[in-house]
Amino acid sequence: GGLTVSGGDGLIVLAAVAYTMHVVRLGKYARLTSPLDLAASKATVEAVLSVALVSLLFFLPGGGGDSSSTFWTDASSEIAIYFQSLQDQLSSQSPPPLQGTTINPDSTSSIVGSQGSLILAFGAVLWTGWVTCAYTIYAQSFGQRFVSPTDANLIYSTQPIFSALFAFVLLHESLGVTGYVGGGLIGFALYLIASNSSGDSDGNADADADGS
């Protein structure tokens, strides 16, 4: 129940630093090229790297069943299980019965249920690919043509707060003490940065007025 720090926390910190550098670079190139070209190039690179990583993990020997398991072997095992379950669902799609044969209600409901699962999975893939990836890449590339990297990072930093709110409303999840403390620190940091930005803008406006 206490506060612990693991290797995964270090990876999250590195990811945050890498994403910040991405925002800074995007702030430069978003003004030099069109949002559609940036979104297309970024989505293509992400797709190629994702397929390459999944393929590498899929053919990685070993699994997560022994004491020597690692993050990579566990991920490889989970990917293999996922593709195996997908193959089982596809193979369970029996062809329609011939005319004059008796239909088993249990098998029919099983087929309909597995078809519904595949439709939901396919819809989730489309939503993830087109909305949460492609559209957000385009929107970010378009928005950062007019917003500085500092202000963009300020906006992106509110993501954990909104994620927690949606999890509370939709999934009925609750935050612990550390979660509330973290949310408070994010809100306080946003207030400090916004106040500082507002003060700088007022100072610049006064300087321009005095100079004129």
N, C-alpha and C positions, 0 to 999 in steps of 0.2 A: 503494500500500500504506500510505501514511501517513494520519494522522487529518485528515479534512477536514470542514468545516462548509458546508452548502449551504442554499438557501432552504427545502428540505423539512424540514430540522432545525428551522428557525424555526417552521414550521407545526406540527410536533409539539409544540414547547414551548407554543405558543398553544393547541393542543388540550388539553394537559395542564392548563393554567390554567383553560380553559373547563370541563373535566370536574370539576375541583376545586370550582369555583363551583356546578356542578350538584349535586355531592354535598352541599355545605353547604346549599343551598336544599332539597334533598330531605330532609335531616335535620330540617328544620322542618315541611314539609308532610306528610311521612309520618306524623306524629303527629296530623294534623288531618283526614285523609281515609283512605279504605280503599285498600289496595294495588291492588285490582282497578280502581278508578276512576283511580288514578294511572297504572297500566300501560296502561289503555285510552287515556287522553288522550295519553300520551307516544308510544305506538305509532301513534296516528292522525296526530299531528303529524309524526313521522318518516316515515311512509308518504307523506303529502302532499308534504313537502319533497323526498323521494327521487324520487318520480315527476316532480315539477316540474323537478328538476335534470337527471334523465336526459332528459326531453323537451327541455329547453333545449339540452343538449349534442348531442342527436341531430339537431336542426335547425340547429345552429351551422354556418355555412359554413366551408370550409377543411378542412385535414387536416394530418397530421403528415409529409407527404412532402417538404416543401420546407425551405429553410434558415430560413424565418421562422416555423416551427412553435413553438407554445407548449404549456404544460400543457393548456390548454383545448381547443385544436385537436387535440392528440394524443388526449385523452380522447374527444372527439367522433368521431374516426376509429375508435378502438377500439370504441366503442358501435355505430357503424354496421356495422363488420365483424362484431360479435357478432350483431346482428339479421339481417344478411345470411346468415350461416352457419346461424342457426336457421331462417330461411325456406327455405334450400336443403335442410336436413334434413327439414323438414316436406313439402316438395314431392317429395322422393325416396321418400315413403311411397306406393308404387304400390298400387292396389287389388288384391285377390286375383284370380288368373287364372280365366278361365272354365273350366267343366268340359270336359275333353277337350283342353285346351291343354297344351303342354309347359312345365314349370317349369325355368328356368335356375338351377342350384345357386349360381352366382356371384351372381346378382341376389338370390336368396333370402337368402344369407348377408349381403349388403350391407344388405338391408332389416332383417334381424334385428339387425345391428350398430348401425344408425342408431336403431332403436327402443330398443335397450338404452341408447344414449347419451342419448336423450331421457328415458328413465325415470330414469337416474342424475341428469341435470340437474334434473328435476322433484323428485326426492327431496332433492337438495341445496338447492333453493329452499325446500321445506317445512321441512327441518331448520334452515336459516338463519332462516326467518321465525318458526317456532313455538318452537324450542328456544333458539337463541343470541340471539334478539331478544325475543320475547314473554315466554318464561319467565324469562329473566334480568332483564327489566324488572320483572316481578312480584316475583321473589325479592328484588331490590334494594330495591324499595319496601316489602316486608314486613320485611326485615331491619333497615332503617334506622329502623324504629319503636322498636327496642330498643338500637341501637348508635349512638354519637355519630359525627358526621362525621369527627372525627380518627381514631377507631379504624377507621371504614369505609375511609378513604383509606389507612390502614396496611395493611388487608387487600388492597385493590385494587392496591397497589403491588407485591404479589408476583406479579402476572400475568405480567410478562416472564420471571420465573424459571421458572414452570410452563410457559410457552410454549416456552422453550428446552429444558426437560426432555422435553416431548412431542415436539418436533422432533427431539431426539436419539434418542429411543426409537422413534418411528414412522417418521421420515423419514431417520434416520441422518445428520442434519446435525451439524456440529461448530462450536464457537465459536472465534473468534480471541482474541487477547490482549485486545483492547479489550472483547470480550464478557465475558470472565472478570472483568476489572476492573470493568465496569459491574455485573455480578451481585454481586461482592463489596461494592461501594459500597451497593447496595440492601440487602443483608443487614446490613451494618454500620449503616445508617440505621434499619432495623427494630429492631435490637438497642438502639440509643440511645433510640428513642422508647418501646419496650416497657419498658426499664429506668426511664426517667423516669416513665412512667405508673404503674409498680409502686411507685416511691418516693413519688409523690403520694398513691396510695391508702393506703399504710402510714402516711403522715403524717396523713392525714385520720382514719384509724381511731384513731391514738394521741390525736389532739386530741379526738375524741369520747369516748374512754375517760377522758381527764383531766377533761373537762367534766362527765361524769356522776359 
